[in-house]
Amino acid sequence: MGSSKYFTLKEAKLNNNCPECYSTDGLQITFKQKFTENTFYKAITNDTLYDIHCYNCDTPIYPIQWTEDIDRVVDYQKRAIQPKSKSIKLKPLAWIIILLDIIIAVFIVLVAMGIISL
């Protein structure tokens, strides 16, 4: 029914040594934010995630492998990102259903008040 995806907020190159290959020019951190979409709406959530990847040795760098230097740089980068604000955008189908509900409610009220007779 619905799908959740992540879109890239920010990518930053890190000058730290890779814990696997010890290269200083291959580390990159990527921050992503969750985007949900279904039949009725599109929404950006507050959920963010990040991962570090070394493009020299082509391996993901997990938090257990981080050195203190990498940990400090990740903390700095987390403070520096500006996630998009949480938002919801209704699709046309949702607007049609809301409009039909309002029309039905008005019709019921008019019938109950005796303005419209069946």
Backbone bond lengths (Angstrom), bond angles and torsions (degrees), N, CA, C in turn:
res aa  C-N    CA-C-N  psi(-1)  N-CA   C-N-CA  omega(-1)  CA-C   N-CA-C  phi
1 M - - - 1.444 - - 1.519 110.81 -
2 G 1.306 118.19 -58.81 1.449 121.11 -179.83 1.514 109.94 -117.45
3 S 1.301 115.03 162.19 1.459 118.27 178.64 1.515 109.35 -133.46
4 S 1.306 114.81 145.78 1.462 121.16 175.97 1.510 107.84 -115.65
5 K 1.311 114.59 131.43 1.454 121.42 178.63 1.519 107.78 -131.79
6 Y 1.290 115.10 167.14 1.462 120.86 175.22 1.516 108.82 -119.33
7 F 1.326 116.49 137.36 1.455 120.35 174.25 1.529 108.41 -113.46
8 T 1.308 115.51 151.06 1.461 121.62 -175.08 1.526 110.50 -77.13
9 L 1.328 114.69 123.41 1.465 121.28 175.57 1.526 110.75 -86.43
10 K 1.322 115.08 -46.55 1.457 119.23 -174.26 1.523 109.34 -157.82
11 E 1.303 115.44 142.59 1.459 122.06 170.84 1.518 107.41 -123.50
12 A 1.322 116.07 133.50 1.460 119.89 -178.94 1.521 109.56 -135.53
13 K 1.304 114.87 136.93 1.451 120.96 177.71 1.525 108.06 -84.28
14 L 1.328 116.28 135.70 1.460 121.34 179.73 1.525 109.28 -106.85
15 N 1.329 116.79 142.33 1.465 121.24 179.95 1.521 112.32 -97.15
16 N 1.317 117.69 13.87 1.453 121.67 179.97 1.522 110.72 -80.48
17 N 1.336 115.05 162.14 1.454 120.17 175.39 1.524 110.24 -73.43
18 C 1.313 115.42 137.24 1.462 120.87 175.08 1.531 108.47 -71.98
19 P 1.326 118.80 132.58 1.471 120.25 179.11 1.532 113.34 -66.96
20 E 1.327 117.71 -16.30 1.466 120.98 -178.75 1.526 112.00 -94.35
21 C 1.335 117.51 -53.10 1.474 120.54 -173.76 1.530 112.81 -110.16
22 Y 1.321 117.80 -4.38 1.467 124.79 177.72 1.532 113.80 63.65
23 S 1.307 117.69 17.41 1.451 121.77 176.43 1.534 109.18 -77.72
24 T 1.319 117.31 149.08 1.468 120.09 -179.69 1.523 112.44 -103.98
25 D 1.317 118.57 2.20 1.457 119.03 -176.59 1.528 114.33 -122.93
26 G 1.313 119.07 15.49 1.455 119.68 -176.70 1.517 115.60 -113.04
27 L 1.320 118.90 -11.84 1.469 120.37 -175.52 1.519 111.58 -77.94
28 Q 1.320 115.03 136.88 1.469 120.95 176.78 1.518 108.14 -141.65
29 I 1.332 115.85 134.41 1.461 121.45 176.01 1.521 107.93 -105.38
30 T 1.329 115.31 138.15 1.455 121.59 -179.69 1.522 108.75 -125.09
31 F 1.336 116.18 126.38 1.455 122.54 175.68 1.517 108.67 -103.64
32 K 1.339 116.31 133.81 1.460 121.17 -179.21 1.524 109.73 -130.23
33 Q 1.339 115.78 150.50 1.458 122.11 178.85 1.519 108.55 -123.05
34 K 1.338 116.12 144.73 1.462 122.05 -174.34 1.529 111.24 -78.26
35 F 1.325 115.01 137.11 1.459 124.83 179.43 1.526 107.13 -128.09
36 T 1.330 117.16 122.72 1.457 121.93 -178.21 1.518 109.64 -113.80
37 E 1.327 115.88 138.81 1.455 120.34 179.86 1.524 108.90 -142.29
38 N 1.334 115.75 135.98 1.459 121.22 172.19 1.527 108.91 -141.78
39 T 1.311 117.74 -164.82 1.455 121.89 -175.39 1.524 112.76 -64.62
40 F 1.317 117.43 -31.10 1.454 121.48 -172.51 1.531 115.52 -99.97
41 Y 1.325 118.14 -27.64 1.464 118.89 -175.58 1.529 112.37 -153.93
42 K 1.341 114.51 165.18 1.456 124.35 168.95 1.519 106.35 -118.64
43 A 1.313 117.79 138.54 1.459 119.89 -177.92 1.524 111.40 -143.05
44 I 1.314 114.93 140.81 1.455 121.86 170.41 1.525 105.97 -103.01
45 T 1.328 116.53 127.32 1.458 120.84 -178.72 1.527 110.30 -100.69
46 N 1.312 115.68 174.80 1.462 120.88 177.71 1.524 112.65 -85.72
47 D 1.325 118.17 -2.69 1.460 121.90 -178.20 1.529 110.49 -71.24
48 T 1.311 115.96 122.82 1.461 120.87 175.69 1.518 108.76 -126.22
49 L 1.314 115.58 153.07 1.451 120.66 174.37 1.517 108.82 -141.93
50 Y 1.303 116.03 164.87 1.451 120.81 -179.74 1.515 109.33 -144.68
51 D 1.317 115.67 153.31 1.453 120.65 174.68 1.516 109.20 -146.76
52 I 1.326 114.75 154.58 1.459 121.65 178.65 1.516 107.36 -115.95
53 H 1.320 114.59 135.06 1.463 120.71 -178.62 1.529 108.46 -134.29
54 C 1.321 116.56 139.49 1.461 121.20 174.62 1.524 107.82 -99.75
55 Y 1.315 116.35 121.46 1.457 120.67 -178.23 1.532 112.48 -88.31
56 N 1.340 117.77 -8.34 1.469 119.52 173.82 1.525 110.78 -77.05
57 C 1.339 116.18 -50.24 1.467 119.42 -179.46 1.532 111.73 -99.66
58 D 1.347 116.97 0.87 1.469 123.71 176.86 1.531 112.67 54.56
59 T 1.332 115.89 50.25 1.461 120.75 178.10 1.522 110.32 -130.57
60 P 1.341 116.33 145.13 1.471 118.68 171.66 1.524 109.31 -75.23
61 I 1.316 115.84 144.69 1.466 120.95 179.34 1.530 107.07 -107.75
62 Y 1.308 116.33 111.51 1.466 122.43 -177.83 1.526 110.62 -85.38
63 P 1.338 117.84 155.09 1.472 120.47 -176.83 1.526 114.05 -56.37
64 I 1.300 118.54 -26.81 1.465 120.33 179.67 1.532 110.85 -67.40
65 Q 1.337 117.24 -23.32 1.463 122.22 -178.25 1.530 112.53 -90.87
66 W 1.312 118.30 -8.95 1.459 121.26 -174.04 1.516 111.26 -66.15
67 T 1.321 115.06 143.22 1.458 120.81 170.65 1.530 107.64 -89.84
68 E 1.311 116.33 173.69 1.464 119.43 178.43 1.526 111.08 -62.62
69 D 1.332 116.35 -35.77 1.466 120.22 178.90 1.521 111.24 -64.34
70 I 1.310 116.79 -44.84 1.468 120.29 178.36 1.514 109.89 -63.17
71 D 1.321 117.15 -40.87 1.466 121.47 179.96 1.531 110.78 -61.23
72 R 1.320 117.74 -41.84 1.472 121.33 178.84 1.528 111.01 -65.40
73 V 1.323 116.42 -42.28 1.464 119.84 -179.42 1.525 110.45 -66.78
74 V 1.323 117.52 -39.35 1.475 121.02 178.15 1.525 109.80 -63.98
75 D 1.318 117.98 -43.15 1.469 120.38 177.32 1.528 111.01 -60.26
76 Y 1.322 117.20 -42.23 1.466 120.89 177.69 1.527 110.64 -62.67
77 Q 1.324 117.37 -45.89 1.466 121.15 -179.06 1.534 111.33 -64.94
78 K 1.342 117.61 -35.61 1.476 120.68 177.41 1.524 110.47 -63.30
79 R 1.327 116.79 -38.99 1.466 119.54 178.45 1.531 111.44 -71.22
80 A 1.324 117.12 -27.25 1.463 121.17 -175.09 1.532 113.64 -82.20
81 I 1.330 118.81 -21.19 1.462 118.79 -176.97 1.527 110.24 -75.72
82 Q 1.308 114.99 149.40 1.455 122.57 176.41 1.527 107.73 -118.72
83 P 1.344 117.83 93.79 1.470 118.39 179.26 1.521 110.96 -65.66
84 K 1.316 114.93 150.32 1.460 119.23 176.59 1.517 108.36 -67.91
85 S 1.319 116.26 148.04 1.458 119.78 -177.79 1.526 110.33 -70.65
86 K 1.317 114.72 151.74 1.450 121.46 179.94 1.529 108.65 -63.85
87 S 1.339 116.36 133.07 1.466 119.31 -178.14 1.522 110.67 -152.43
88 I 1.315 114.87 157.85 1.467 122.27 177.05 1.526 107.61 -133.35
89 K 1.315 115.88 133.06 1.456 121.48 175.95 1.522 108.04 -122.96
90 L 1.336 116.02 120.79 1.459 120.33 -179.82 1.519 110.21 -78.27
91 K 1.328 114.79 141.69 1.463 121.03 177.59 1.529 108.61 -88.01
92 P 1.346 118.55 166.49 1.471 121.87 -177.82 1.532 114.09 -56.07
93 L 1.328 118.09 -36.26 1.471 120.17 179.01 1.527 111.26 -61.70
94 A 1.315 117.27 -40.53 1.466 120.61 178.32 1.520 110.66 -64.71
95 W 1.336 117.20 -41.57 1.463 120.05 178.49 1.532 110.89 -64.21
96 I 1.316 118.20 -38.36 1.471 121.51 177.99 1.519 110.32 -63.36
97 I 1.322 117.89 -44.40 1.470 121.31 179.53 1.523 110.58 -64.16
98 I 1.327 118.20 -42.22 1.469 121.09 178.08 1.529 110.45 -62.36
99 L 1.326 116.83 -44.83 1.458 121.27 179.66 1.529 111.51 -62.68
100 L 1.334 117.17 -43.07 1.469 120.42 177.71 1.525 111.11 -63.42
101 D 1.329 117.53 -40.24 1.472 120.52 177.29 1.522 111.56 -61.75
102 I 1.326 117.61 -41.07 1.468 121.15 178.83 1.531 110.36 -65.12
103 I 1.330 116.96 -43.55 1.471 120.55 179.20 1.516 110.79 -62.26
104 I 1.322 117.43 -42.96 1.472 121.01 179.12 1.528 109.99 -64.98
105 A 1.329 118.70 -41.98 1.464 121.36 179.75 1.529 110.92 -64.09
106 V 1.323 117.35 -42.13 1.464 120.26 178.50 1.526 109.99 -64.61
107 F 1.308 117.82 -41.55 1.456 121.54 178.89 1.533 111.08 -62.07
108 I 1.316 117.73 -43.36 1.467 121.43 178.96 1.523 110.62 -63.45
109 V 1.330 117.68 -41.92 1.466 121.25 179.05 1.526 110.31 -64.43
110 L 1.324 117.56 -42.30 1.476 120.84 179.88 1.526 111.85 -66.01
111 V 1.317 116.80 -37.17 1.473 120.40 176.55 1.519 109.88 -68.38
112 A 1.322 118.34 -42.24 1.457 122.18 -179.94 1.524 112.60 -65.12
113 M 1.326 116.90 -32.84 1.471 120.69 178.87 1.532 111.79 -82.41
114 G 1.290 117.69 -9.68 1.446 121.76 178.22 1.522 114.15 85.70
115 I 1.295 118.40 8.97 1.466 121.47 179.22 1.537 110.13 -72.38
116 I 1.305 115.81 -38.26 1.467 121.46 175.53 1.515 107.82 -113.99
117 S 1.304 116.17 130.82 1.466 119.49 177.93 1.527 108.49 -113.85
118 L 1.296 113.30 145.63 1.475 118.08 -179.22 1.490 111.29 -98.46
